Each structure stands twice: as structure tokens, then as C-alpha cells.
Amino acid sequence: MNPELDLEKQMDRELRSLPAPRAPETLAPRVMAAIAAQTALPWHRRPWFEWPRGWQVASAALTVVFFAVLMVLAPWRTLAGEEVVARCAGQIEMWMAFITDNADRMLHIALPLWSTLAQQYLIYALAAAGTLMATVIALGSAARQLVLKEIQSK
């Protein structure tokens, strides 16, 4: 005889014996009002698939023309853009050199500080973080118990 299995069967029986939940009386009127508001929108504010067929065809054709023009003009943009790309690449290379040089300097400063100061206080920082985490868990558990007692008393 498994007490957990018995408890599960008892819970299942109790839950099945409960009546089905009922929707609030105001639900149907609110849903109907939302549907009416959606259908009252002008055609251009509705989803594209609800547009009139002529406007769907026109917008699809306009989109195709737009992308065709982009494809035709794209080679002209790349020819003029090569010079821009070369300039940008030079700037990026200069910034990357600046960042790596300074990162190396910062590392040479940070490592001695870590070995002399931070390692000594790391255990205290971890202890403080653990204490804060335990406090938050305890307060959350206490708040949960208070809410459950409030719900059970109603």
C-alpha cells in the first residue's frame, strides 16, 4: 500500500467531483464588443489578408517593383561603396589596435590588484551574497505563508 498513490487517487476523486468553472457573466458581451470593434475598423487598419482583393494585388505588385528597383540599383551602390568600405576598414583597424593596447595595459594593472586585494575579500563577498540570498528566500517563504493563510481564511 503506497500512501502517495492513495493520496493521488483521493486528490483525483476530489478534483473530479468539483463543478466545472463558469465564465463570468460579462465575458460574452465583452467578447462581442471586441469583435464588433475589430470589424468596424477601416480596411487599411485590418490585417493584410482581410484587405479587398484589388488592394492586396496592388500592394503585392508595388512590393515586387520596389525590390526589383533595389536589385537594379544595388550594383551601382556597391561600386561607390567600395571606397567607403575601405575607409571604414581602416578606421576599424585603428580602433582595434587602440583597444587591444589598452586592454593589455589594464590587464597588467588589474592582475596585481586582484592578487593583493580582491582574493582576500572574495570570501567575505561570497558570504554576504549567500546571506542575502538566504534572506530573500526566507522572506519569500514567509510572504507565501501569509498569502496562503489569507486565502484559506476566506
C-alpha positions as CSV (number, residue, x, y, z in Angstrom):
1,M,0.0,0.0,0.0
2,N,1.6,3.2,-1.2
3,P,0.4,6.3,0.7
4,E,1.5,8.7,-2.1
5,L,-0.6,6.7,-4.6
6,D,-3.6,6.7,-2.3
7,L,-3.2,10.5,-1.8
8,E,-3.0,10.9,-5.6
9,K,-6.2,8.9,-6.1
10,Q,-8.0,10.8,-3.4
11,M,-7.0,14.1,-4.9
12,D,-8.1,13.0,-8.3
13,R,-11.5,12.0,-7.0
14,E,-11.9,15.3,-5.1
15,L,-10.9,17.4,-8.1
16,R,-13.2,15.5,-10.5
17,S,-16.1,15.9,-8.1
18,L,-15.8,19.7,-8.3
19,P,-18.2,21.5,-10.6
20,A,-16.8,22.9,-13.9
21,P,-15.8,26.6,-13.6
22,R,-18.3,29.1,-15.1
23,A,-17.3,32.1,-17.2
24,P,-18.2,35.5,-15.8
25,E,-21.5,36.9,-16.9
26,T,-19.7,39.9,-18.5
27,L,-17.4,37.7,-20.7
28,A,-19.7,37.2,-23.7
29,P,-20.7,40.9,-24.0
30,R,-17.1,42.0,-23.8
31,V,-16.0,39.4,-26.5
32,M,-18.9,40.5,-28.8
33,A,-17.9,44.2,-28.3
34,A,-14.3,43.4,-29.2
35,I,-15.4,41.6,-32.3
36,A,-17.6,44.5,-33.3
37,A,-14.8,47.0,-32.7
38,Q,-12.5,44.9,-34.9
39,T,-15.0,44.7,-37.8
40,A,-15.7,48.4,-37.6
41,L,-12.1,49.3,-38.5
42,P,-11.4,50.6,-42.0
43,W,-9.9,48.1,-44.4
44,H,-6.4,49.6,-44.2
45,R,-6.3,49.1,-40.4
46,R,-7.2,45.4,-40.7
47,P,-4.7,42.5,-41.3
48,W,-3.5,42.3,-44.9
49,F,-5.4,39.1,-45.7
50,E,-8.7,41.0,-44.9
51,W,-8.0,43.8,-47.4
52,P,-10.1,44.0,-50.6
53,R,-8.6,41.7,-53.3
54,G,-7.6,44.7,-55.6
55,W,-5.6,46.4,-52.8
56,Q,-3.9,43.1,-52.0
57,V,-2.8,42.7,-55.6
58,A,-1.7,46.4,-55.9
59,S,0.3,46.2,-52.7
60,A,2.0,42.9,-53.7
61,A,2.8,44.4,-57.1
62,L,4.2,47.5,-55.5
63,T,6.4,45.4,-53.2
64,V,7.7,43.4,-56.1
65,V,8.5,46.6,-58.0
66,F,10.3,48.1,-55.0
67,F,12.5,45.1,-54.6
68,A,13.2,44.9,-58.3
69,V,14.4,48.5,-58.3
70,L,16.6,47.8,-55.3
71,M,18.1,44.9,-57.2
72,V,18.8,47.0,-60.2
73,L,20.3,49.8,-58.2
74,A,22.3,47.6,-55.9
75,P,25.4,47.2,-58.2
76,W,25.7,51.0,-58.5
77,R,25.7,51.3,-54.7
78,T,28.4,48.7,-54.3
79,L,30.8,50.3,-56.8
80,A,30.6,53.6,-55.0
81,G,30.6,51.8,-51.7
82,E,34.0,50.1,-52.1
83,E,35.8,53.3,-51.2
84,V,33.6,53.8,-48.2
85,V,34.2,50.2,-47.1
86,A,38.0,50.7,-47.4
87,R,37.9,53.8,-45.3
88,C,35.7,52.1,-42.7
89,A,38.1,49.1,-42.6
90,G,41.0,51.4,-41.9
91,Q,39.1,53.1,-39.0
92,I,38.1,49.8,-37.6
93,E,41.7,48.5,-37.7
94,M,42.9,51.6,-35.9
95,W,40.3,51.3,-33.2
96,M,41.0,47.6,-32.7
97,A,44.7,48.4,-32.2
98,F,43.8,51.1,-29.7
99,I,41.5,48.7,-27.8
100,T,44.0,45.8,-27.7
101,D,46.8,48.0,-26.5
102,N,44.8,49.5,-23.7
103,A,43.3,46.1,-22.7
104,D,46.8,44.8,-22.3
105,R,47.7,47.7,-20.1
106,M,44.6,47.3,-18.0
107,L,45.3,43.6,-17.5
108,H,48.8,44.4,-16.2
109,I,47.2,46.8,-13.7
110,A,44.3,44.5,-12.7
111,L,46.2,41.3,-12.0
112,P,48.4,42.6,-9.2
113,L,45.4,44.3,-7.6
114,W,43.5,41.0,-7.8
115,S,46.3,39.0,-6.2
116,T,46.8,41.5,-3.4
117,L,43.3,42.9,-2.6
118,A,40.4,41.0,-4.2
119,Q,41.3,37.5,-3.2
120,Q,41.4,38.5,0.5
121,Y,37.9,39.9,0.3
122,L,36.3,37.4,-2.1
123,I,35.2,35.0,0.7
124,Y,33.5,37.9,2.5
125,A,31.7,39.0,-0.6
126,L,30.5,35.4,-1.3
127,A,29.4,35.1,2.3
128,A,27.4,38.4,2.1
129,A,25.8,37.2,-1.2
130,G,24.8,33.9,0.3
131,T,23.4,35.6,3.4
132,L,21.4,38.0,1.1
133,M,20.1,35.1,-0.9
134,A,19.0,33.2,2.2
135,T,17.3,36.3,3.5
136,V,15.3,36.7,0.3
137,I,14.3,33.1,0.3
138,A,13.2,33.3,3.9
139,L,11.2,36.5,3.3
140,G,9.6,35.0,0.2
141,S,8.6,31.8,2.1
142,A,7.1,33.9,4.9
143,A,5.1,36.1,2.4
144,R,3.9,32.9,0.7
145,Q,2.7,31.5,4.1
146,L,0.9,34.8,4.9
147,V,-0.9,34.8,1.5
148,L,-1.9,31.1,1.9
149,K,-3.3,31.8,5.3
150,E,-5.2,34.8,3.9
151,I,-6.7,32.7,1.1
152,Q,-7.6,29.8,3.4
153,S,-9.4,32.2,5.9
154,K,-11.7,33.5,3.1
